[in-house]
Amino acid sequence: MTRPRTGLTRRAFLSAVGASFACPGVAIAAAGDGFAVVDWALLETALALGLVPLAAPELILYRRLVVEPPVPATVLDLGLRGALGFERLALLRPGIVYGSNYSAWAAPQIEAIAPFEAFELFVPGEPPLDKIAAMTLALAGDFGIAGHGRAVVARARAELAARRTQLAGIDTRDVLLVDVGDASHVRVYGADSLFGETLARLGLANAWIGGTRYSATAPVGIEALAAHPQAFLIVVGPVPPDARAEMRQGALWRALPPVAAGRFAVVDPCNAFGALPAALRLARLVTAALLSAKGRSPA
């Protein structure tokens, strides 16, 4: 089946965008109807680069779970990431749409509207940060701000290195990093996840060395956490109400060795399938939790 012509090729759009950045005061939208993103990792990255898309998915949930960078009110909501509003996207007439391998399922529908660029970021068995950095540089290059992209990546690496230095002087045990599915189950983040690789960049050992599935997480019963008695357990929010009650009062949670020993913290939400902003947010949250547990104030 022949797909409808979008009226603007990827090359033409990016050439027009580059021209708009070369001319101060010229809006991106005037240079090719703007761009849209259909994945939160790309949304984080665009905003970190100072690029504002026409539209992105699940913005209410993004503001609650991802938090930063903040999304301007001008960005329109495309609906669920798994059920995108293609009609709305078509009405916006973006010059290009960006996504990840998680949004590749929508390629036929998106390509009928505009050129589509999907970056492969999360691959089982492969730590993602280098791929995320490459995506950041590619996105910046597309918009004629390659130097700014390099600066964003360099600042991220410098901040992770600074957090590593902060943590170097503490007697840190292995870390178990989880989020809570319900009162009885958690998802543990392995080495091939954004969270797991961020731990490694902080100089922390990931206590979970077992296998992962469904994109770098391992769904397990909370009893499995007892196999890591020396670990520091960090729960990434949000925590469902029933699980929060179980964590406060449940005998099984309270009997877990890390919890019983006080090596336990709950931190604010963070995007497990995000980009450099999510890695930096997690690094700040983990550093603060570990230093607070040692009676030290994070910088």
C-alpha atoms as a printed R data frame, in Angstrom:
    type eleno elety resid chain resno      x       y      z
1   ATOM     1    CA   MET     A     1  0.000   0.000  0.000
2   ATOM     2    CA   THR     A     2  1.294   3.445 -0.921
3   ATOM     3    CA   ARG     A     3  1.433   5.805  2.020
4   ATOM     4    CA   PRO     A     4  0.292   9.420  1.635
5   ATOM     5    CA   ARG     A     5  3.029  11.922  0.955
6   ATOM     6    CA   THR     A     6  3.804  14.060  3.984
7   ATOM     7    CA   GLY     A     7  4.699  17.057  1.870
8   ATOM     8    CA   LEU     A     8  8.028  17.509  3.674
9   ATOM     9    CA   THR     A     9 10.975  15.154  3.688
10  ATOM    10    CA   ARG     A    10 13.140  14.653  6.756
11  ATOM    11    CA   ARG     A    11 16.067  16.323  4.972
12  ATOM    12    CA   ALA     A    12 13.976  19.340  3.942
13  ATOM    13    CA   PHE     A    13 12.569  19.755  7.426
14  ATOM    14    CA   LEU     A    14 15.949  19.598  9.120
15  ATOM    15    CA   SER     A    15 17.445  21.991  6.585
16  ATOM    16    CA   ALA     A    16 14.673  24.456  7.333
17  ATOM    17    CA   VAL     A    17 15.105  24.038 11.072
18  ATOM    18    CA   GLY     A    18 18.835  24.638 10.767
19  ATOM    19    CA   ALA     A    19 18.090  27.855  8.917
20  ATOM    20    CA   SER     A    20 15.691  28.958 11.652
21  ATOM    21    CA   PHE     A    21 18.369  28.514 14.328
22  ATOM    22    CA   ALA     A    22 20.747  30.554 12.210
23  ATOM    23    CA   CYS     A    23 18.221  33.425 12.158
24  ATOM    24    CA   PRO     A    24 17.424  34.748 15.656
25  ATOM    25    CA   GLY     A    25 13.759  35.281 16.326
26  ATOM    26    CA   VAL     A    26 12.541  32.754 13.743
27  ATOM    27    CA   ALA     A    27 10.372  30.076 15.383
28  ATOM    28    CA   ILE     A    28 10.930  26.404 14.704
29  ATOM    29    CA   ALA     A    29  7.287  25.961 13.683
30  ATOM    30    CA   ALA     A    30  7.769  28.468 10.874
31  ATOM    31    CA   ALA     A    31 10.610  26.346  9.542
32  ATOM    32    CA   GLY     A    32  8.644  23.174  8.926
33  ATOM    33    CA   ASP     A    33  5.606  22.887 11.166
34  ATOM    34    CA   GLY     A    34  7.630  21.917 14.237
35  ATOM    35    CA   PHE     A    35  8.292  18.436 15.576
36  ATOM    36    CA   ALA     A    36  6.589  15.945 17.865
37  ATOM    37    CA   VAL     A    37  7.856  13.194 20.158
38  ATOM    38    CA   VAL     A    38  6.108   9.948 21.078
39  ATOM    39    CA   ASP     A    39  8.475   8.717 23.793
40  ATOM    40    CA   TRP     A    40  9.340  10.244 27.173
41  ATOM    41    CA   ALA     A    41 13.091   9.702 26.735
42  ATOM    42    CA   LEU     A    42 12.967  11.871 23.614
43  ATOM    43    CA   LEU     A    43 10.760  14.417 25.377
44  ATOM    44    CA   GLU     A    44 13.237  14.708 28.261
45  ATOM    45    CA   THR     A    45 16.092  15.106 25.832
46  ATOM    46    CA   ALA     A    46 14.424  17.701 23.629
47  ATOM    47    CA   LEU     A    47 13.523  19.833 26.639
48  ATOM    48    CA   ALA     A    48 17.024  19.492 28.094
49  ATOM    49    CA   LEU     A    49 18.340  20.824 24.785
50  ATOM    50    CA   GLY     A    50 15.925  23.755 24.888
51  ATOM    51    CA   LEU     A    51 13.739  22.327 22.099
52  ATOM    52    CA   VAL     A    52  9.971  22.429 22.650
53  ATOM    53    CA   PRO     A    53  7.892  19.919 20.661
54  ATOM    54    CA   LEU     A    54  4.411  20.525 19.366
55  ATOM    55    CA   ALA     A    55  3.107  17.452 21.149
56  ATOM    56    CA   ALA     A    56  4.054  14.465 23.301
57  ATOM    57    CA   PRO     A    57  2.191  11.601 25.011
58  ATOM    58    CA   GLU     A    58  0.763  11.216 28.539
59  ATOM    59    CA   LEU     A    59  1.740  14.641 29.825
60  ATOM    60    CA   ILE     A    60 -0.274  14.451 33.058
61  ATOM    61    CA   LEU     A    61  1.546  11.252 34.010
62  ATOM    62    CA   TYR     A    62  4.864  12.690 32.812
63  ATOM    63    CA   ARG     A    63  4.480  15.656 35.153
64  ATOM    64    CA   ARG     A    64  3.786  13.285 38.059
65  ATOM    65    CA   LEU     A    65  6.350  10.547 37.404
66  ATOM    66    CA   VAL     A    66  9.117  12.132 35.343
67  ATOM    67    CA   VAL     A    67  8.901  15.646 36.794
68  ATOM    68    CA   GLU     A    68 11.917  17.155 35.071
69  ATOM    69    CA   PRO     A    69 12.591  18.817 32.734
70  ATOM    70    CA   PRO     A    70  9.205  20.549 33.097
71  ATOM    71    CA   VAL     A    71  6.909  20.502 30.072
72  ATOM    72    CA   PRO     A    72  5.716  23.897 28.796
73  ATOM    73    CA   ALA     A    73  1.952  24.403 28.708
74  ATOM    74    CA   THR     A    74  2.139  24.878 24.937
75  ATOM    75    CA   VAL     A    75  2.887  21.172 24.367
76  ATOM    76    CA   LEU     A    76 -0.243  19.243 23.370
77  ATOM    77    CA   ASP     A    77 -1.029  15.779 24.741
78  ATOM    78    CA   LEU     A    78 -1.053  12.906 22.244
79  ATOM    79    CA   GLY     A    79 -2.746  10.445 24.596
80  ATOM    80    CA   LEU     A    80 -1.322   7.138 25.773
81  ATOM    81    CA   ARG     A    81  2.111   6.020 24.650
82  ATOM    82    CA   GLY     A    82  0.606   2.673 23.694
83  ATOM    83    CA   ALA     A    83 -2.443   4.176 21.974
84  ATOM    84    CA   LEU     A    84 -1.284   7.399 20.372
85  ATOM    85    CA   GLY     A    85 -3.735   9.952 19.033
86  ATOM    86    CA   PHE     A    86 -2.772   9.773 15.372
87  ATOM    87    CA   GLU     A    87 -5.651  12.024 14.314
88  ATOM    88    CA   ARG     A    88 -4.421  14.815 16.559
89  ATOM    89    CA   LEU     A    89 -0.862  14.257 15.367
90  ATOM    90    CA   ALA     A    90 -2.023  14.537 11.754
91  ATOM    91    CA   LEU     A    91 -3.851  17.794 12.482
92  ATOM    92    CA   LEU     A    92 -0.650  19.269 13.930
93  ATOM    93    CA   ARG     A    93  1.265  18.481 10.717
94  ATOM    94    CA   PRO     A    94  4.693  18.107 12.348
95  ATOM    95    CA   GLY     A    95  7.731  18.226 10.131
96  ATOM    96    CA   ILE     A    96  9.242  15.196 11.887
97  ATOM    97    CA   VAL     A    97  8.386  12.838 14.757
98  ATOM    98    CA   TYR     A    98 10.919  11.323 17.154
99  ATOM    99    CA   GLY     A    99 10.591   8.142 19.204
100 ATOM   100    CA   SER     A   100 12.515   5.145 20.504
101 ATOM   101    CA   ASN     A   101 12.446   1.428 19.857
102 ATOM   102    CA   TYR     A   102  9.504   1.303 22.269
103 ATOM   103    CA   SER     A   103  7.450   3.403 19.862
104 ATOM   104    CA   ALA     A   104  8.597   1.638 16.693
105 ATOM   105    CA   TRP     A   105  5.278  -0.255 16.655
106 ATOM   106    CA   ALA     A   106  3.629   2.985 15.521
107 ATOM   107    CA   ALA     A   107  5.993   3.602 12.594
108 ATOM   108    CA   PRO     A   108  3.476   2.818  9.809
109 ATOM   109    CA   GLN     A   109  0.879   5.221 11.192
110 ATOM   110    CA   ILE     A   110  3.399   7.956 11.989
111 ATOM   111    CA   GLU     A   111  5.184   7.705  8.637
112 ATOM   112    CA   ALA     A   112  1.849   8.331  6.921
113 ATOM   113    CA   ILE     A   113  1.895  11.725  8.666
114 ATOM   114    CA   ALA     A   114  5.548  12.784  8.833
115 ATOM   115    CA   PRO     A   115  9.102  11.418  8.693
116 ATOM   116    CA   PHE     A   116  9.778   9.278 11.777
117 ATOM   117    CA   GLU     A   117 13.112   8.809 13.546
118 ATOM   118    CA   ALA     A   118 13.190   6.015 16.160
119 ATOM   119    CA   PHE     A   119 16.322   5.618 18.282
120 ATOM   120    CA   GLU     A   120 17.198   2.210 19.732
121 ATOM   121    CA   LEU     A   121 17.874   3.031 23.380
122 ATOM   122    CA   PHE     A   122 16.940   0.061 25.559
123 ATOM   123    CA   VAL     A   123 18.213  -3.347 24.497
124 ATOM   124    CA   PRO     A   124 18.294  -6.387 26.837
125 ATOM   125    CA   GLY     A   125 21.814  -7.059 28.058
126 ATOM   126    CA   GLU     A   126 23.193  -3.688 26.922
127 ATOM   127    CA   PRO     A   127 23.624  -0.731 29.311
128 ATOM   128    CA   PRO     A   128 21.847   2.242 27.704
129 ATOM   129    CA   LEU     A   129 23.717   5.413 28.684
130 ATOM   130    CA   ASP     A   130 26.085   5.495 25.706
131 ATOM   131    CA   LYS     A   131 23.119   5.012 23.356
132 ATOM   132    CA   ILE     A   132 21.272   7.794 25.163
133 ATOM   133    CA   ALA     A   133 24.250  10.139 24.855
134 ATOM   134    CA   ALA     A   134 24.490   9.357 21.131
135 ATOM   135    CA   MET     A   135 20.772  10.066 20.723
136 ATOM   136    CA   THR     A   136 21.208  13.399 22.511
137 ATOM   137    CA   LEU     A   137 24.006  14.381 20.152
138 ATOM   138    CA   ALA     A   138 22.027  13.253 17.109
139 ATOM   139    CA   LEU     A   139 18.950  15.230 18.137
140 ATOM   140    CA   ALA     A   140 21.037  18.334 18.768
141 ATOM   141    CA   GLY     A   141 22.728  17.874 15.407
142 ATOM   142    CA   ASP     A   142 19.374  17.632 13.639
143 ATOM   143    CA   PHE     A   143 18.462  21.079 14.957
144 ATOM   144    CA   GLY     A   144 21.786  22.716 14.225
145 ATOM   145    CA   ILE     A   145 22.889  22.924 17.860
146 ATOM   146    CA   ALA     A   146 25.548  20.217 17.918
147 ATOM   147    CA   GLY     A   147 27.821  22.240 20.191
148 ATOM   148    CA   HIS     A   148 25.043  22.686 22.715
149 ATOM   149    CA   GLY     A   149 24.355  18.951 22.569
150 ATOM   150    CA   ARG     A   150 27.982  18.175 23.335
151 ATOM   151    CA   ALA     A   151 27.844  20.581 26.276
152 ATOM   152    CA   VAL     A   152 24.698  18.909 27.657
153 ATOM   153    CA   VAL     A   153 26.335  15.471 27.467
154 ATOM   154    CA   ALA     A   154 29.567  16.761 29.008
155 ATOM   155    CA   ARG     A   155 27.693  18.396 31.895
156 ATOM   156    CA   ALA     A   156 25.792  15.173 32.550
157 ATOM   157    CA   ARG     A   157 29.005  13.148 32.685
158 ATOM   158    CA   ALA     A   158 30.604  15.743 34.956
159 ATOM   159    CA   GLU     A   159 27.648  15.702 37.343
160 ATOM   160    CA   LEU     A   160 27.687  11.907 37.560
161 ATOM   161    CA   ALA     A   161 31.421  12.033 38.274
162 ATOM   162    CA   ALA     A   162 30.859  14.644 40.982
163 ATOM   163    CA   ARG     A   163 28.183  12.483 42.631
164 ATOM   164    CA   ARG     A   164 30.576   9.528 42.499
165 ATOM   165    CA   THR     A   165 33.161  11.620 44.350
166 ATOM   166    CA   GLN     A   166 30.563  12.558 46.979
167 ATOM   167    CA   LEU     A   167 29.839   8.887 47.618
168 ATOM   168    CA   ALA     A   168 33.447   7.702 47.539
169 ATOM   169    CA   GLY     A   169 34.047   8.409 51.206
170 ATOM   170    CA   ILE     A   170 31.148   6.426 52.644
171 ATOM   171    CA   ASP     A   171 31.085   2.769 53.574
172 ATOM   172    CA   THR     A   172 28.505   1.863 50.968
173 ATOM   173    CA   ARG     A   173 27.168  -1.637 50.720
174 ATOM   174    CA   ASP     A   174 25.616  -3.029 47.585
175 ATOM   175    CA   VAL     A   175 22.444  -1.244 46.521
176 ATOM   176    CA   LEU     A   176 19.133  -2.852 45.597
177 ATOM   177    CA   LEU     A   177 17.123  -0.432 43.477
178 ATOM   178    CA   VAL     A   178 13.455  -1.327 43.064
179 ATOM   179    CA   ASP     A   179 10.030   0.049 42.405
180 ATOM   180    CA   VAL     A   180  6.892  -1.419 43.891
181 ATOM   181    CA   GLY     A   181  4.208  -3.099 41.814
182 ATOM   182    CA   ASP     A   182  1.887  -4.020 44.676
183 ATOM   183    CA   ALA     A   183  2.089  -4.976 48.341
184 ATOM   184    CA   SER     A   184  3.811  -8.278 47.500
185 ATOM   185    CA   HIS     A   185  5.898  -7.628 44.382
186 ATOM   186    CA   VAL     A   186  8.690  -5.330 43.253
187 ATOM   187    CA   ARG     A   187 10.629  -4.706 40.064
188 ATOM   188    CA   VAL     A   188 14.386  -4.884 40.555
189 ATOM   189    CA   TYR     A   189 16.633  -2.958 38.170
190 ATOM   190    CA   GLY     A   190 19.571  -4.829 36.680
191 ATOM   191    CA   ALA     A   191 22.841  -3.705 35.138
192 ATOM   192    CA   ASP     A   192 21.302  -3.293 31.670
193 ATOM   193    CA   SER     A   193 18.782  -0.692 32.869
194 ATOM   194    CA   LEU     A   194 19.121   3.079 33.007
195 ATOM   195    CA   PHE     A   195 18.903   2.893 36.794
196 ATOM   196    CA   GLY     A   196 21.414   0.048 37.028
197 ATOM   197    CA   GLU     A   197 23.971   1.768 34.834
198 ATOM   198    CA   THR     A   198 23.507   5.004 36.769
199 ATOM   199    CA   LEU     A   199 24.404   3.112 39.959
200 ATOM   200    CA   ALA     A   200 27.573   1.892 38.237
201 ATOM   201    CA   ARG     A   201 28.490   5.431 37.146
202 ATOM   202    CA   LEU     A   202 28.127   6.464 40.802
203 ATOM   203    CA   GLY     A   203 30.622   3.785 41.820
204 ATOM   204    CA   LEU     A   204 27.940   1.708 43.537
205 ATOM   205    CA   ALA     A   205 27.576  -2.051 43.234
206 ATOM   206    CA   ASN     A   206 24.203  -3.327 42.093
207 ATOM   207    CA   ALA     A   207 23.199  -6.079 44.498
208 ATOM   208    CA   TRP     A   208 20.945  -7.636 41.866
209 ATOM   209    CA   ILE     A   209 23.066  -9.857 39.642
210 ATOM   210    CA   GLY     A   210 20.239 -12.113 38.529
211 ATOM   211    CA   GLY     A   211 18.577 -12.013 35.152
212 ATOM   212    CA   THR     A   212 16.187  -9.327 34.024
213 ATOM   213    CA   ARG     A   213 13.235  -9.342 31.700
214 ATOM   214    CA   TYR     A   214 10.781  -6.852 30.277
215 ATOM   215    CA   SER     A   215 13.462  -4.329 29.501
216 ATOM   216    CA   ALA     A   216 15.983  -4.495 32.296
217 ATOM   217    CA   THR     A   217 13.677  -5.159 35.244
218 ATOM   218    CA   ALA     A   218 13.094  -8.367 37.172
219 ATOM   219    CA   PRO     A   219  9.583  -8.733 38.659
220 ATOM   220    CA   VAL     A   220  9.958 -10.667 41.911
221 ATOM   221    CA   GLY     A   221  8.156 -11.275 45.181
222 ATOM   222    CA   ILE     A   222  9.435  -9.145 48.035
223 ATOM   223    CA   GLU     A   223 10.720 -12.275 49.765
224 ATOM   224    CA   ALA     A   224 13.473 -12.400 47.097
225 ATOM   225    CA   LEU     A   225 14.972  -9.248 48.615
226 ATOM   226    CA   ALA     A   226 15.851 -11.221 51.750
227 ATOM   227    CA   ALA     A   227 18.596 -12.935 49.731
228 ATOM   228    CA   HIS     A   228 20.569  -9.669 49.879
229 ATOM   229    CA   PRO     A   229 20.912  -9.028 53.628
230 ATOM   230    CA   GLN     A   230 23.852  -6.599 53.347
231 ATOM   231    CA   ALA     A   231 22.345  -4.396 50.643
232 ATOM   232    CA   PHE     A   232 20.975  -0.881 50.994
233 ATOM   233    CA   LEU     A   233 17.409  -1.035 49.660
234 ATOM   234    CA   ILE     A   234 16.124   1.999 47.744
235 ATOM   235    CA   VAL     A   235 12.511   2.125 46.576
236 ATOM   236    CA   VAL     A   236 11.795   4.539 43.730
237 ATOM   237    CA   GLY     A   237  8.353   6.098 44.028
238 ATOM   238    CA   PRO     A   238  5.510   6.354 43.604
239 ATOM   239    CA   VAL     A   239  4.467   3.616 46.020
240 ATOM   240    CA   PRO     A   240  0.859   2.352 45.700
241 ATOM   241    CA   PRO     A   241 -1.223   3.005 48.852
242 ATOM   242    CA   ASP     A   242 -1.633  -0.693 49.716
243 ATOM   243    CA   ALA     A   243  2.098  -1.251 49.369
244 ATOM   244    CA   ARG     A   244  2.883   1.836 51.458
245 ATOM   245    CA   ALA     A   245  0.750   0.441 54.275
246 ATOM   246    CA   GLU     A   246  2.481  -2.940 53.948
247 ATOM   247    CA   MET     A   247  5.901  -1.276 54.067
248 ATOM   248    CA   ARG     A   248  4.965   0.506 57.297
249 ATOM   249    CA   GLN     A   249  3.223  -2.345 59.086
250 ATOM   250    CA   GLY     A   250  3.682  -5.635 57.226
251 ATOM   251    CA   ALA     A   251  5.683  -8.313 59.012
252 ATOM   252    CA   LEU     A   252  7.410  -9.497 55.833
253 ATOM   253    CA   TRP     A   253  8.611  -6.024 54.818
254 ATOM   254    CA   ARG     A   254  9.779  -5.187 58.325
255 ATOM   255    CA   ALA     A   255 11.633  -8.509 58.543
256 ATOM   256    CA   LEU     A   256 13.696  -7.868 55.409
257 ATOM   257    CA   PRO     A   257 17.312  -7.522 56.622
258 ATOM   258    CA   PRO     A   258 17.956  -4.131 54.952
259 ATOM   259    CA   VAL     A   259 14.730  -2.705 56.388
260 ATOM   260    CA   ALA     A   260 15.321  -4.162 59.855
261 ATOM   261    CA   ALA     A   261 18.850  -2.724 59.858
262 ATOM   262    CA   GLY     A   262 17.733   0.739 58.735
263 ATOM   263    CA   ARG     A   263 19.383   0.425 55.315
264 ATOM   264    CA   PHE     A   264 16.229   1.469 53.520
265 ATOM   265    CA   ALA     A   265 14.929   4.596 51.796
266 ATOM   266    CA   VAL     A   266 12.031   5.648 49.589
267 ATOM   267    CA   VAL     A   267 12.880   8.328 47.018
268 ATOM   268    CA   ASP     A   268 10.779  10.463 44.695
269 ATOM   269    CA   PRO     A   269  9.607   9.219 41.289
270 ATOM   270    CA   CYS     A   270 12.037   9.001 38.392
271 ATOM   271    CA   ASN     A   271 11.705   7.795 34.801
272 ATOM   272    CA   ALA     A   272 13.230   4.321 34.533
273 ATOM   273    CA   PHE     A   273 13.133   4.497 30.729
274 ATOM   274    CA   GLY     A   274 14.249   8.084 30.424
275 ATOM   275    CA   ALA     A   275 17.382   9.789 29.182
276 ATOM   276    CA   LEU     A   276 20.193  11.897 30.660
277 ATOM   277    CA   PRO     A   277 17.821  14.065 32.754
278 ATOM   278    CA   ALA     A   278 16.403  10.922 34.385
279 ATOM   279    CA   ALA     A   279 19.883   9.542 35.080
280 ATOM   280    CA   LEU     A   280 20.892  12.819 36.737
281 ATOM   281    CA   ARG     A   281 17.679  12.966 38.753
282 ATOM   282    CA   LEU     A   282 18.206   9.406 39.997
283 ATOM   283    CA   ALA     A   283 21.834  10.191 40.834
284 ATOM   284    CA   ARG     A   284 20.729  13.131 42.979
285 ATOM   285    CA   LEU     A   285 18.037  11.087 44.723
286 ATOM   286    CA   VAL     A   286 20.313   8.110 45.438
287 ATOM   287    CA   THR     A   287 23.178  10.309 46.612
288 ATOM   288    CA   ALA     A   288 20.892  12.201 48.977
289 ATOM   289    CA   ALA     A   289 19.417   8.968 50.373
290 ATOM   290    CA   LEU     A   290 22.786   7.338 51.015
291 ATOM   291    CA   LEU     A   291 24.387  10.437 52.527
292 ATOM   292    CA   SER     A   292 21.362  11.061 54.737
293 ATOM   293    CA   ALA     A   293 21.567   7.490 55.994
294 ATOM   294    CA   LYS     A   294 25.161   8.221 57.015
295 ATOM   295    CA   GLY     A   295 24.138  11.420 58.766
296 ATOM   296    CA   ARG     A   296 25.643  13.636 56.090
297 ATOM   297    CA   SER     A   297 23.939  16.410 54.181
298 ATOM   298    CA   PRO     A   298 24.121  16.169 50.380
299 ATOM   299    CA   ALA     A   299 25.549  19.206 48.604
